[in-house]
Amino acid sequence: MGIMKDNKTVTIVVEGTPHEWPKNGEITYTQLVALEFPDFEQHPETTYSIKYTKGQGNKPEGVLVAGGSVKVKEGMIFNVSSTGQS
């Protein structure tokens, strides 16, 4: 009944850099930080602030906190910044 669309991706923008992500997926705080700061796993004392715009439905913008996730959408924009030590 139609073509499977499981392999489709959307483009999200993290700090000005486009990244492909599964279309029907979510992205977590940890995944977003890792896209912007690949070595962040080695610095557990650092915390990050993540803000997003152009998101889904009735919550097109917001803040993502540690342990959280958000459903991705084509053209979604994420700002990830280090807030220093926790």
ABEGO torsion letter per residue (X at the ends): XEBBAAABBBBBBBGGBBBBBBAABBBBAAAAAAAABAAAAABAABBBBBBBBGBBEABABEBBBBGBBBBBBBGBBBBBBBAEBX
